[in-house]
Amino acid sequence: MPVRTLWIVVGLVATGLGVAGIFLPLLPTTPFLLLASFAFARGSPRLHAWLVAHPRLGPVILEWQRHGAIRRRVKVMALGAMGLSLFVTWMLGFAFWIIGSQALVLAAVAIFIVTRPEPPPR
């Protein structure tokens, strides 16, 4: 499989997962859209242009590319999903070391998310 085709496949899968994340509470949207943008930029300029110009999906990508920024609403949703994920793991009775490991990783991700700036007003 040529490298260009591989990038397109990665972009399509990431876009699909990102769109699914809009509707599924524990599946993140933004990281998958950023991955899709990265992959499409290497595999298909046409698909990359479509994604960043998309009225619903594009603004999140452009805010990250231009400002390294995450909107407050997206931050709150991400932190809520991480908290819910940790709670579900605890309620399912996983071993303490698993819950602790998950909590450490989620805490690191939460710190990264919270410390990102918010984009300028549109």
TAHU-V793806 format. One record per backbone hydrogen bond with DSSP energy under -1.0 kcal/mol. CO is the residue of the C=O (numbers start at 1). NH is the residue of the N-H. If there is no record, write none. Layout:
co->{CO	CO}
nh->{NH	NH}
This chain:
co->{2	3	4	5	6	7	8	9	10	11	12	13	14	15	16	17	19	20	20	24	29	30	31	32	33	34	35	36	37	39	40	44	45	46	47	48	49	54	57	58	59	60	61	62	63	63	64	71	72	73	74	75	76	77	78	79	80	81	82	83	84	85	86	87	88	89	90	95	96	97	98	99	100	101	102	103	104	105	106	107	108	109	110	111	113	117}
nh->{6	7	8	9	10	11	12	13	14	15	16	17	18	19	20	21	22	23	24	27	33	34	35	36	37	38	39	40	41	43	44	48	49	50	51	52	53	58	61	62	63	64	65	66	67	69	68	75	76	77	78	79	80	81	82	83	84	85	86	87	88	89	90	91	92	94	93	99	100	101	102	103	104	105	106	107	108	109	110	111	112	113	114	115	116	70}
